[in-house]
Amino acid sequence: MTQTNRLSKLVKATSKFPKGIRSTVLSKVFGRVVPMVGTAKIRYLEVSHSKVVVKLENHKAMQNHIGQVHACAMALIAETATGFVTGMNVPDSSIVLIKSLHVDFKRPSKGALTATATLTDEQINAMQHSDKGETLVNVIVTDESGEAPIQCQMLWAWVAKSSLNKS
């Protein structure tokens, strides 16, 4: 049985919207929750418990000195996709935190980037039935050529909110 948290309830509530409207609503909502995602204008193209696909256009605010998507923005899109798919599955009593990220830059990017993050059934089960854990979330980032300008590893952890020191 799939546990439903607040994030997945919101995604479900927008599931009947036309794809373009759904993408806009999710992008606006999460751009307010995570301001940097809003500044980057990341678009949510596909959202489910096992897969999240996001897109980042090559716009001026995200460019480096040679007009390509900045290295930090490349890492941001991978982190956003993996964090969202992780957040879809942890209990509301827990919070997700990135534990480590590793990004290898393979070549200059060409145009917009798309990140696809996926979870296995085993990962989803572990997240939904534990207040604490960690998992390496698979993510593939491609550009408009269809190739991957970066290779990433994103390790996410989740912990009970009650265990956080609130000082």
N, C-alpha and C positions, 0 to 999 in steps of 0.2 A: 504494500500500500504506500503510495506516495504521500509524504507529508507536505502540507501546504503552508508556506510561510507568507509574510506580507508581500514580499517581492514577487513571489510566484502568483499570488492572488491578483496583484496589479497586472501582471502579464496576461493572466487568464481573462481579466476584465476587458482587456483591449483586443483579445483574440478575434472577435467578430468584426472589428474595424477593417476597412479596406487597407491593404498593405502599406500604401503611402501615408495614410493618416495614422496608422498604428506606429510606423517608424517615427513620424514627427512627434507624436505624443510621448513615446518612450524616450526619445532623444531630449525633449524639453524637460520632462520630469527628472531624468537622471542627470541632466545638465545643471539642474538646481540642487540636487542632492550632492553631487560631486562637481563643484564649480569648474575645475580644470577640464572636465569632459565637455561642459557647455562651451567654454572658451575655444576648445579645439573643434567644436561643431561635429563631434562624432555622431554618426547615425547608426541606429540599431536596425539591421536588416532582417535578422532572424533570431528568435529567442525561444528556447525550450529548456527543459531540465537537463538535457544532455548536450545541447549545442547553442552557442551564441555567435552570431556573425555581425561584426561592426565594420563601418567604413569611415575613412578619414580622407577628405579631399585634399589635394595639394593646394591649399590657399595661403595667402601671404603671411598670415599670423603663425603658420606652422612651418614656414620655409627656413632653410639654412641660407648661407651666403651665396650658394650657387643655384638657388631656386628649386631645390628638391625638398622633400619632407625632411625636417630636422631629425637628427638621431634620437633626441628625447621624445619627439612625437611618435616615432616608430615604436619605441618602447612603450609609450602611453597606450597606443592602440592594442598592443598585445596584452598589457596589464588590464585594460578595461574589459576586453572580451573574457579573459580568464577569471577576473574578479567577479564579473556579472554571473557567469555560469556557476561559479562556486557559491555566490550569494543566493542563487535560486534554490539551493539545496540544503543549506544549513538551517537548523531550527531558529525561530525568532529569539530564543534565549541565548543565542551565540552571535558572535561578530566575526567577520572574516578580516584577515590581515595578510598582506603579502609578507612572506618570510624571506624569500630571495628571488632575484631575477637575474638571468644571465642572457645577454644579447650579443650575438656575433653578427657583425655587419659584413655581408658578403659582397655587396656591390651597390652602386648608387641606385636609388629608387627611380621609377618612371611613373609619374602621375600619382593618382589616388592609391591608397592602401586599403586592403581588406584583411581583417583578422578573423580567423575561425577557430574558436576554442571548443574542445569537446571533452566530455567525461565518459568514463565507462560505467556500466551498471554497478560494478563493485565500488567505484568511487562515490557514486550517488548514494548507495546504500550506507556506506560508512558515514557520510555527511549527515544523512537524515536520521541516523540512529545513535549519534554521539555528540555530546556537547563540546568535545575537544578532539583535534586531530590535525593532520596535515596531508597534503597530496600534491603531486606534481601534475599540473594541468597542461594537457597537450594544446598547443596553439601553432597555427600556420599563418604567416603573414605573407600576402602576395601583393604585387603592384599591378598596374594596368597591362603589363606584358604577360601576366599570368605566372611570373617567376617570383621567387622569394628573395627579396633583398636582404633579409635578416633571418637568422635562426634563433629561436628563443626557448628558454626553460623558465617556467614560472611556478614557484613553490608557494602554495597558499596554505595558511593555517586557519583554524577556527577555534575559538575559545568561548567559554561561557562568559556572558557579559558581567555576571556577578563576580568573576575572578579578576576583573580589571581593577587596578588601583586607581581610585578616583580622587586624586589629590590636586 
